[in-house]
Amino acid sequence: MTVSVHNPDQYMASLRQIIAQGRKRIGLLVGAGAPAGIFPPGSDKPLIPAVAGLTDMVMDALKADYGNTLDAVRIELESPNIETILSRVRSLGGVIGKTKVHDLDGEGYKKLSEAICEQIGTIVNQPLHDGPSPYTEFVTWISGTGREHPVEIFTTNYDLLFEQALERTRIPFFDGFSGASEPFFDPSSVASNDLPARWTRLWKLHGSLGWAANARGEVVRTGKANATHLVFPEHLKYDQTQKAPYAALFDRLRAFLMTPDTLLIATGFSFADAHISARIDECLAANPSASVFAFQFKPLEQEVHARDIAGRRANMSLYSPDKAMINGIAAPWMPGDLPTRDWGAIRATYWGIDEKSGTAQFQLGRFDRLARFFASSRAAQHFPSAVPIVDAAVAVVPTPPDAAVALPATSPVDGVA
């Protein structure tokens, strides 16, 4: 029989070389799983919780005023979390009028929706702790080499962690706003994207703390941490993203992916956001020279949404702790012999023993490990010497019966990007 496997050494050697050189057009897609994987010094709680933790915190904060109503709403939901709860609350607020459901009428549910959103804003408004962090390590990588193209960060997160990390390192960045007294959103500058390459782009796809509507209804940046103009996690967010300034930011994501020879690195992103996943899927189909590398936290079988796209698009590679899907081929990881004598230290940046399971796993689905991998890419590099490039995910190598394996190509990045 023949068994397909993916050798992480070959793929990570190629990726490490590309991110160190500064010649390729690279973007980051950062989701809610990123800050959820960061634990401030001396704390056993994540800096900003993921959906489950966020749900518990919001429900606890609103228990005194809305406990009975929220309990009743949660019982009616098959999968009660902050997204489904907020969706149900906003739906009730829009249709029941003066009729009361679970002690609240339509106006009451609108106020409950506002209270939930206010709590979400309070919870995600966390400062970046002093000292090293995954955010500062990504910034170190961004500033560590001269670049032909700017690094573009696309994030669905509302927090100000990237802003703080960039400002601490004195790295100039552009987020679509211009001005000083009341910075306004400038869609033409977002579309033209003609600032120097040393200016990092920071695109907040779902809005940000500090965004607000002025007296004319225009979105401005206030410089504060208010949470009045965000696309919150609920079923209406697709419609919300079609309005300014979000439409311009999504157009920028599309323009990035439609540019030849681009690489988008996804981290902490589940691909469950249909409006973003659909845009990525569409662009990968239209532009075969673009690539998406998705570094996922969960086992491959649980990454349903990412696996769906990667199974259709050969230019999307999916890296999970136990398996990878590359060129549409799903197979377990299997490191081979060290490519060079001193490759062991480099392998340790992406491969190691999982503390919970005790098994060796691919580690870069964790935001902190991926950030360290990027930051260390400029260190002394030891790449396998002169190995032929194969433009495929796996290449079958003849071996004795019942022991055949399919070994990965040497340069997967160059093969798809």
C-alpha positions, 0 to 999 in steps of 0.5 A, spaced: 500 500 500 502 507 499 501 512 504 501 519 503 505 523 509 507 531 509 514 532 511 514 539 515 521 540 514 521 541 507 515 546 507 517 550 513 524 551 510 521 554 504 516 558 508 522 560 512 526 562 506 521 566 503 519 570 509 526 572 511 527 575 504 522 581 504 521 580 496 514 577 496 508 580 497 505 578 504 499 579 508 497 576 515 489 575 516 489 575 524 482 572 527 480 572 534 484 566 536 490 570 536 489 574 543 486 568 546 492 564 546 496 570 549 497 569 557 500 576 560 505 574 565 503 572 572 496 570 569 493 563 567 487 567 563 488 569 556 489 576 554 482 576 550 478 570 551 475 566 545 468 565 544 466 561 549 470 565 555 467 571 552 460 568 552 461 567 560 464 573 561 458 577 558 453 573 561 456 574 568 456 581 567 449 582 565 446 577 570 443 582 575 439 586 569 437 581 564 439 574 567 432 571 566 431 573 559 438 571 557 437 564 561 430 563 557 434 565 550 440 560 551 435 554 553 432 556 546 438 555 542 442 549 540 449 552 540 448 558 545 454 562 545 455 570 544 454 570 537 447 566 537 445 569 543 446 576 540 443 574 533 437 572 537 436 578 541 437 582 535 432 578 531 427 579 537 428 586 537 427 587 530 420 583 530 416 583 536 414 590 537 410 591 543 409 584 545 413 581 550 417 575 550 421 573 556 419 579 560 422 584 554 419 587 548 422 589 542 425 596 545 427 592 551 431 587 546 434 593 543 437 595 549 439 588 551 443 588 544 446 595 546 448 592 553 451 586 550 455 590 545 458 594 550 460 589 554 464 586 548 467 592 547 469 593 555 472 585 555 476 586 548 479 593 551 486 590 554 493 593 553 499 590 551 503 588 556 510 590 557 516 586 554 516 581 549 509 578 546 507 575 539 505 582 537 511 585 538 515 579 535 511 580 529 513 587 528 520 585 529 519 581 523 516 586 519 521 591 521 527 586 520 528 587 513 527 592 507 521 590 503 519 591 496 512 591 498 508 593 505 506 587 509 498 588 510 495 586 516 487 584 515 484 582 522 477 581 524 479 583 532 477 590 535 482 590 540 488 595 539 494 590 540 497 591 533 497 598 534 500 598 541 506 594 538 507 598 532 507 604 536 512 602 541 517 600 536 516 606 532 513 603 525 509 607 521 502 604 519 496 606 515 489 604 517 485 608 512 484 614 517 487 621 515 487 627 519 489 629 526 483 633 530 478 628 528 481 623 523 476 621 517 476 614 513 479 615 506 477 610 501 481 613 496 488 612 499 486 605 501 484 603 494 490 606 491 495 603 497 501 607 494 504 609 501 511 607 501 513 599 503 516 601 510 509 603 512 505 597 514 498 597 513 493 595 518 486 593 516 480 592 521 475 588 517 470 589 523 471 595 525 475 597 532 475 600 538 475 608 538 471 608 531 465 612 532 460 616 528 460 623 528 454 628 527 454 627 520 454 620 520 461 619 518 466 614 521 471 617 525 477 615 529 476 618 536 483 616 539 479 613 545 477 606 547 469 607 545 466 601 542 460 604 538 462 602 531 464 595 531 461 589 526 459 584 532 459 577 532 452 576 529 448 574 523 447 581 520 454 582 520 455 580 512 450 586 511 454 591 516 460 589 512 457 592 505 457 599 508 462 604 509 468 604 511 467 596 511 466 595 504 473 599 502 476 594 507 473 588 504 475 591 497 482 592 499 482 584 501 480 582 494 485 587 491 490 584 495 488 577 493 487 578 486 495 581 485 499 576 482 504 572 487 501 574 493 501 570 500 496 571 505 498 567 512 492 566 516 492 565 524 487 564 529 482 565 524 477 559 523 474 561 516 467 560 519 466 568 517 462 566 511 463 573 508 470 573 509 471 566 507 467 567 501 471 572 498 478 568 499 475 562 496 472 567 490 479 570 489 483 564 490 479 561 484 480 567 480 487 568 481 491 561 481 498 565 483 495 567 490 496 563 496 493 562 502 497 558 508 492 557 514 495 555 520 490 552 524 489 550 532 485 544 532 486 537 529 484 537 521 478 534 522 475 539 526 477 545 522 471 544 517 470 551 514 478 551 512 478 544 510 472 546 505 476 551 502 483 547 502 479 541 499 477 545 493 483 550 492 490 547 490 493 554 492 490 554 499 494 550 504 492 548 511 496 546 517 493 543 523 497 540 529 496 533 526 495 533 519 496 538 513 492 539 507 496 541 501 494 541 494 488 538 496 491 532 499 490 531 506 495 527 510 498 526 517 505 530 518 511 525 518 518 529 519 524 525 516 531 525 517 534 532 519 535 536 512 542 538 515 546 537 522 544 543 525 537 543 523 534 541 530 534 547 533 530 550 527 525 544 527 524 546 534 520 552 532 515 549 529 515 541 531 514 539 538 511 535 544 504 537 546 503 538 553 496 535 553 496 529 549 504 528 550 504 527 542 509 530 537 505 535 533 506 541 528 506 547 533 505 553 528 497 553 529 498 557 536 499 564 534 505 565 539 509 560 536 507 562 529 510 569 531 516 566 534 517 562 527 517 569 523 521 573 528 527 568 528 526 567 520 532 572 520 537 568 524 542 564 521 539 559 516 541 552 514 537 550 508 537 543 505 542 544 499 540 543 492 534 538 492 530 538 486 523 542 486 517 538 485 511 542 483 506 538 487 504 536 494 507 529 495 511 525 490 510 518 491 517 514 492 517 506 490 519 502 497 518 495 499 510 493 499 506 495 505 511 500 507 511 505 501 510 513 503 509 519 499 514 524 501 513 531 500 516 536 495 521 540 497 519 547 495 511 547 496 511 555 497 514 556 490 510 551 487 503 554 489 505 562 490 
